């Protein structure tokens, strides 16, 4: 009866495949990190330098 029982959780092959896909996606996105960081910093400092003029 144990051969008819469904396995608990994903198989080892699916776990390995998920890990490889996840690591591959992270490695593909890794070169974008410096660009995105610079873009975020530029936008942040640009927003701070713009002071709204007071309404009289």
Order of alpha helices (4+ residues) and beta strands (2+ residues): alpha-alpha
